[in-house]
Amino acid sequence: MSQKTFKYLHAFIFLCLGLLLVVKYLDLFPLPNWLLGVGIALGAIVFFVEGIRNRKKTS
């Protein structure tokens, strides 16, 4: 995956996670808990992959 594509994916995942949190906690419409769990899991995976990529780049 190219660096530019990964940055867009990183931003997209965290944007979606932010929207899910706003919808869930402002109770705009019913949102299943599993959907929030999937969003948080994807955000964590992207966060750790980015950390590993930066660690490899600096060493």
C-alpha positions in Angstrom: 0.0 0.0 0.0 1.4 3.4 -0.9 2.1 6.0 1.8 -0.5 8.4 0.4 -3.2 5.8 0.3 -2.5 4.7 3.8 -2.8 8.3 5.1 -6.2 8.7 3.4 -7.3 5.4 4.9 -6.0 6.5 8.3 -8.0 9.8 8.1 -11.1 8.0 6.8 -11.2 5.5 9.7 -10.8 8.1 12.3 -13.4 10.4 10.7 -15.9 7.5 10.6 -15.0 6.6 14.2 -15.7 10.2 15.3 -19.0 10.2 13.5 -20.0 7.0 15.1 -19.2 8.4 18.5 -21.2 11.6 17.9 -24.2 9.6 16.6 -24.0 7.2 19.5 -23.7 9.6 22.4 -26.0 12.3 21.1 -28.6 9.6 20.4 -29.3 10.9 16.9 -30.6 7.5 15.7 -30.4 4.0 17.0 -26.9 2.5 16.5 -26.0 -1.1 17.4 -23.2 -1.5 19.9 -21.4 -4.0 17.6 -20.9 -1.2 15.0 -19.2 1.0 17.5 -17.0 -1.9 18.5 -16.0 -2.6 15.0 -15.1 1.1 14.5 -13.0 1.2 17.6 -11.2 -2.0 16.6 -10.4 -0.6 13.2 -9.2 2.6 14.7 -6.9 0.7 17.1 -5.5 -1.5 14.3 -4.7 1.6 12.1 -3.2 3.4 15.1 -0.8 0.5 15.8 0.1 -0.1 12.2 1.0 3.6 11.8 3.1 3.3 15.0 5.0 0.3 13.7 5.6 2.0 10.3 7.0 5.1 12.0 9.2 3.0 14.3 10.6 1.1 11.3 11.2 4.4 9.4 13.1 6.0 12.3 15.4 3.0 13.1 
